[in-house]
Amino acid sequence: MVAISQKTWVAKTGEVKPEWHHIDASGQILGRMANKIAMMLMGKHKPGYTAHVDTGDFVVVTNVGQLVVTGKKNKQKTYQDFSGYPSGRKLRTFDEVIEHNPAKVLRLAVRRMLPKNKLGRKMLGKLKIYEGAEHPHTAQKPQPYKVTYGRKAAQE
């Protein structure tokens, strides 16, 4: 009996050419969109995903000021900043943070879904966030990506 050997392809650094994706965040739900972005940054949407190599793509997100959250999270969800001094802790609600710095909300949500190591920090560097509809990455020709999720996506 002859043994048939199958080889698994493993990506190596520099072998995978990253693509560029553009996501319009207006009216999108924060957590569900952050999940899709994290998967794209890691490269899990590709068949050649390798955990210890950065196989992910670049993601450009526009209109982050128009993100939404479900339920009462806009009043109950809090973000904490600490200055390092005694009583330097500041708690802000989602509405306060999205008004002051909307990119921070999305960057934190995505960062917490990525690996907590050097590779995760490198992946987060491939996320480009802009408050308006314009972005300076038109030369890279980012492909539009529609974020779909749930039953609504299955029916469409």
C-alpha positions as a Markdown table, in Angstrom:
| # | Residue | x | y | z |
|---|---|---|---|---|
| 1 | Met | 0.0 | 0.0 | 0.0 |
| 2 | Val | 1.4 | 3.4 | -1.0 |
| 3 | Ala | 1.0 | 6.3 | 1.4 |
| 4 | Ile | -0.3 | 9.4 | -0.2 |
| 5 | Ser | 1.2 | 12.5 | 1.4 |
| 6 | Gln | -0.6 | 15.8 | 1.3 |
| 7 | Lys | 1.2 | 19.0 | 2.0 |
| 8 | Thr | -0.3 | 22.0 | 3.7 |
| 9 | Trp | 0.7 | 25.4 | 2.3 |
| 10 | Val | 2.1 | 27.7 | 5.0 |
| 11 | Ala | 2.4 | 31.4 | 4.2 |
| 12 | Lys | 5.8 | 33.0 | 4.7 |
| 13 | Thr | 6.6 | 36.6 | 5.5 |
| 14 | Gly | 6.5 | 38.7 | 2.3 |
| 15 | Glu | 4.8 | 36.0 | 0.2 |
| 16 | Val | 1.3 | 37.4 | 0.6 |
| 17 | Lys | 0.4 | 40.6 | -1.2 |
| 18 | Pro | -2.1 | 42.6 | 0.9 |
| 19 | Glu | -5.2 | 44.0 | -0.7 |
| 20 | Trp | -7.0 | 47.2 | 0.2 |
| 21 | His | -10.6 | 47.4 | 1.3 |
| 22 | His | -12.9 | 50.4 | 1.9 |
| 23 | Ile | -15.7 | 50.3 | 4.4 |
| 24 | Asp | -18.3 | 53.1 | 4.8 |
| 25 | Ala | -19.2 | 53.1 | 8.5 |
| 26 | Ser | -22.3 | 55.3 | 8.3 |
| 27 | Gly | -25.2 | 53.5 | 10.0 |
| 28 | Gln | -23.2 | 50.4 | 10.8 |
| 29 | Ile | -23.3 | 48.7 | 14.2 |
| 30 | Leu | -19.9 | 49.2 | 16.0 |
| 31 | Gly | -19.2 | 45.6 | 17.4 |
| 32 | Arg | -20.3 | 43.7 | 14.3 |
| 33 | Met | -18.3 | 46.0 | 12.0 |
| 34 | Ala | -15.3 | 45.8 | 14.3 |
| 35 | Asn | -15.4 | 42.0 | 14.1 |
| 36 | Lys | -15.4 | 42.0 | 10.3 |
| 37 | Ile | -12.5 | 44.5 | 10.2 |
| 38 | Ala | -10.5 | 42.4 | 12.7 |
| 39 | Met | -10.9 | 39.3 | 10.6 |
| 40 | Met | -9.8 | 41.2 | 7.5 |
| 41 | Leu | -6.7 | 42.6 | 9.3 |
| 42 | Met | -5.7 | 39.1 | 10.5 |
| 43 | Gly | -6.4 | 37.5 | 7.1 |
| 44 | Lys | -8.9 | 35.0 | 8.3 |
| 45 | His | -11.1 | 35.7 | 5.2 |
| 46 | Lys | -8.4 | 34.2 | 3.0 |
| 47 | Pro | -7.8 | 30.5 | 2.4 |
| 48 | Gly | -4.1 | 30.9 | 3.0 |
| 49 | Tyr | -4.5 | 32.2 | 6.6 |
| 50 | Thr | -1.4 | 31.4 | 8.7 |
| 51 | Ala | -1.6 | 32.4 | 12.4 |
| 52 | His | 2.0 | 33.4 | 12.9 |
| 53 | Val | 2.3 | 35.4 | 9.7 |
| 54 | Asp | 0.6 | 38.7 | 8.8 |
| 55 | Thr | -1.6 | 37.6 | 5.9 |
| 56 | Gly | -4.2 | 40.4 | 6.4 |
| 57 | Asp | -5.3 | 43.2 | 4.2 |
| 58 | Phe | -5.4 | 47.0 | 4.6 |
| 59 | Val | -8.8 | 48.4 | 5.7 |
| 60 | Val | -9.8 | 52.1 | 5.1 |
| 61 | Val | -12.9 | 53.1 | 7.1 |
| 62 | Thr | -14.7 | 56.4 | 6.5 |
| 63 | Asn | -17.6 | 58.2 | 8.2 |
| 64 | Val | -16.8 | 56.7 | 11.6 |
| 65 | Gly | -18.7 | 59.5 | 13.3 |
| 66 | Gln | -21.9 | 57.9 | 12.1 |
| 67 | Leu | -21.4 | 54.6 | 13.9 |
| 68 | Val | -24.3 | 53.3 | 16.0 |
| 69 | Val | -24.7 | 50.9 | 18.9 |
| 70 | Thr | -27.8 | 48.9 | 19.8 |
| 71 | Gly | -29.9 | 49.2 | 22.9 |
| 72 | Lys | -28.8 | 51.7 | 25.6 |
| 73 | Lys | -25.1 | 51.3 | 25.0 |
| 74 | Asn | -24.8 | 54.9 | 23.9 |
| 75 | Lys | -25.5 | 56.0 | 27.5 |
| 76 | Gln | -24.3 | 53.0 | 29.5 |
| 77 | Lys | -21.0 | 52.0 | 27.7 |
| 78 | Thr | -18.1 | 53.8 | 29.3 |
| 79 | Tyr | -14.5 | 54.4 | 28.2 |
| 80 | Gln | -11.8 | 55.0 | 30.8 |
| 81 | Asp | -8.8 | 57.3 | 30.5 |
| 82 | Phe | -6.1 | 57.6 | 33.2 |
| 83 | Ser | -3.6 | 60.4 | 33.4 |
| 84 | Gly | -1.3 | 58.6 | 35.9 |
| 85 | Tyr | -1.9 | 61.1 | 38.7 |
| 86 | Pro | -4.1 | 60.6 | 41.8 |
| 87 | Ser | -7.7 | 61.0 | 40.9 |
| 88 | Gly | -6.7 | 61.2 | 37.2 |
| 89 | Arg | -9.3 | 58.6 | 36.1 |
| 90 | Lys | -11.9 | 59.9 | 33.6 |
| 91 | Leu | -15.0 | 57.9 | 32.6 |
| 92 | Arg | -16.8 | 59.0 | 29.4 |
| 93 | Thr | -19.9 | 57.5 | 27.8 |
| 94 | Phe | -20.0 | 56.3 | 24.2 |
| 95 | Asp | -21.9 | 59.5 | 23.1 |
| 96 | Glu | -19.2 | 61.7 | 24.7 |
| 97 | Val | -16.3 | 59.8 | 23.1 |
| 98 | Ile | -17.9 | 59.6 | 19.6 |
| 99 | Glu | -18.5 | 63.3 | 19.7 |
| 100 | His | -14.9 | 64.1 | 20.7 |
| 101 | Asn | -12.9 | 61.4 | 18.9 |
| 102 | Pro | -15.0 | 58.9 | 16.9 |
| 103 | Ala | -11.9 | 57.1 | 15.5 |
| 104 | Lys | -10.9 | 56.1 | 19.1 |
| 105 | Val | -14.1 | 54.1 | 19.5 |
| 106 | Leu | -13.6 | 52.0 | 16.4 |
| 107 | Arg | -9.8 | 51.6 | 17.0 |
| 108 | Leu | -10.3 | 50.3 | 20.5 |
| 109 | Ala | -13.0 | 47.9 | 19.5 |
| 110 | Val | -10.8 | 46.4 | 16.7 |
| 111 | Arg | -7.7 | 46.4 | 18.8 |
| 112 | Arg | -9.3 | 44.3 | 21.5 |
| 113 | Met | -10.2 | 41.7 | 18.9 |
| 114 | Leu | -6.7 | 41.3 | 17.5 |
| 115 | Pro | -3.9 | 39.2 | 19.0 |
| 116 | Lys | -2.2 | 40.8 | 22.0 |
| 117 | Asn | 1.4 | 40.7 | 20.7 |
| 118 | Lys | 3.8 | 42.3 | 18.2 |
| 119 | Leu | 1.9 | 40.8 | 15.3 |
| 120 | Gly | -1.4 | 42.3 | 16.5 |
| 121 | Arg | 0.1 | 45.7 | 16.8 |
| 122 | Lys | 1.4 | 45.4 | 13.2 |
| 123 | Met | -2.1 | 44.4 | 12.0 |
| 124 | Leu | -3.6 | 47.4 | 13.8 |
| 125 | Gly | -1.3 | 49.6 | 11.8 |
| 126 | Lys | -3.0 | 48.5 | 8.6 |
| 127 | Leu | -6.3 | 50.0 | 9.8 |
| 128 | Lys | -6.9 | 53.6 | 8.4 |
| 129 | Ile | -9.8 | 55.5 | 10.0 |
| 130 | Tyr | -11.2 | 58.8 | 8.8 |
| 131 | Glu | -14.1 | 60.8 | 10.2 |
| 132 | Gly | -15.3 | 62.2 | 6.8 |
| 133 | Ala | -16.1 | 60.5 | 3.5 |
| 134 | Glu | -12.7 | 61.5 | 1.9 |
| 135 | His | -9.5 | 59.5 | 2.4 |
| 136 | Pro | -6.0 | 59.9 | 0.9 |
| 137 | His | -5.7 | 56.2 | -0.2 |
| 138 | Thr | -7.3 | 56.5 | -3.6 |
| 139 | Ala | -3.9 | 55.6 | -5.3 |
| 140 | Gln | -4.1 | 52.1 | -3.7 |
| 141 | Lys | -7.5 | 51.6 | -5.3 |
| 142 | Pro | -9.4 | 50.1 | -2.2 |
| 143 | Gln | -12.2 | 47.8 | -3.1 |
| 144 | Pro | -15.6 | 48.7 | -1.5 |
| 145 | Tyr | -16.6 | 46.2 | 1.1 |
| 146 | Lys | -20.2 | 46.0 | 2.3 |
| 147 | Val | -20.5 | 44.8 | 5.9 |
| 148 | Thr | -23.3 | 42.3 | 6.2 |
| 149 | Tyr | -24.4 | 40.2 | 9.2 |
| 150 | Gly | -27.3 | 38.3 | 10.6 |
| 151 | Arg | -30.5 | 37.1 | 9.1 |
| 152 | Lys | -30.8 | 40.2 | 6.9 |
| 153 | Ala | -27.5 | 39.2 | 5.1 |
| 154 | Ala | -28.7 | 35.6 | 4.6 |
| 155 | Gln | -31.9 | 36.8 | 3.0 |
| 156 | Glu | -30.2 | 39.2 | 0.6 |
